[in-house]
Amino acid sequence: MAARLIRVPALAALWVFASAVQPAPNFRIMRVDPLMIEDDDFARHRDPATWRGLAVSSVEFKEERGSWRLYRIANIARPRGPLWFVPHDDENAGFEAALAGVSIYGGVVIVVDSGISDDRDGMRRNMAVDFGRPIDPNRNFRDGYPRYAATILADYAREARPIIALHTNAPGFDPSGSRCNQDDPPGRGQVSIRFCDEVMQPHASQARAWPFDADDTLAYVAHRADASPWSAYCGKSLALADFNVVFEKVSVSDGSLSNYALLRGMNYINFETQERGLAPADLSESRNRLLAMVGRAMRLCTNLAPQ
């Protein structure tokens, strides 16, 4: 992946300082022109008007066995909106929703780019490793990787909050791992309002009004295992507003941002919808479902108004 780089040492120094990450030879922050980035997500947005009022930076660093590239997209006039996080480079509607969201509600977007590894753009995992398995960007929030977490969450300390994670998922779920609805048709994974186990406790929408007419359009909120599910950030409000919402009971971190944020007192919500592909109508449908949940959550749980 290539981009036109614009050196901005002062901005880089400020951002590194805010992240509590000490500058290092293998840590580089550069302003980039979003119209020149060779990436499928950015390539869908070549209209300069899309980027008006937004500043885009490339953040590259190495930690332990992994090399990383992030893109940081900041609302210049309104940086104190949500901290939008898109960890998986193959979940295109997450990028679409984050780009729309940062223009509407302000804040900062952090996107993980798997394309730092040659010919590996648009992948779920980071293949740019010195040895071992590829890394899931949403299972790397661990004490052994302080630079990764601190870099991604730097803007939270500068009051870009809450954290809004945006994901898409495969249709259905694997009923063999569920304690409920075990007769459902076989699918993949656990992301469904019909999946439940000791950790994931679903609270389904009763009206099933759009966007919650689909079982895999939902919110995740996390709470400590020794506390009520209602203690989860925004969880009670979402449930009472008839969201599909899954309460995640956390005792020991699994390396995900939801667990990391909870155990450090950070406000966090994860929104999910089905991966429908790249056809324009399908991509728009997934983006719009994510944005519908975001908009209602902003009204329920923050004082952030659309601009």
HELIX and SHEET records of a PDB file:
HELIX    1   1 PRO A    9  ALA A   18  1                                  10    
HELIX    2   2 PRO A   34  MET A   36  5                                   3    
HELIX    3   3 ASP A   40  ALA A   43  1                                   4    
HELIX    4   4 PRO A   48  TRP A   51  5                                   4    
HELIX    5   5 ASN A   92  TYR A  105  1                                  14    
HELIX    6   6 SER A  114  ILE A  116  5                                   3    
HELIX    7   7 PRO A  137  ARG A  139  5                                   3    
HELIX    8   8 PRO A  146  ILE A  152  1                                   7    
HELIX    9   9 ALA A  154  TYR A  156  5                                   3    
HELIX   10  10 PRO A  175  GLY A  177  5                                   3    
HELIX   11  11 PRO A  229  SER A  231  5                                   3    
HELIX   12  12 GLY A  235  LEU A  240  1                                   6    
HELIX   13  13 LEU A  257  LEU A  263  1                                   7    
HELIX   14  14 PRO A  280  CYS A  301  1                                  22    
SHEET    1   A11 LEU A   5  ILE A   6  0                                        
SHEET    2   A11 PHE A  27  VAL A  32 -1                                        
SHEET    3   A11 LEU A  54  GLU A  63 -1                                        
SHEET    4   A11 GLY A  66  ASN A  75 -1                                        
SHEET    5   A11 VAL A 108  VAL A 112 -1                                        
SHEET    6   A11 LEU A  83  VAL A  86  1                                        
SHEET    7   A11 ILE A 163  ASN A 169  1                                        
SHEET    8   A11 TYR A 268  GLN A 274  1                                        
SHEET    9   A11 LEU A 218  ARG A 224 -1                                        
SHEET   10   A11 VAL A 245  VAL A 250  1                                        
SHEET   11   A11 MET A 200  HIS A 203 -1                                        
END                                                                             
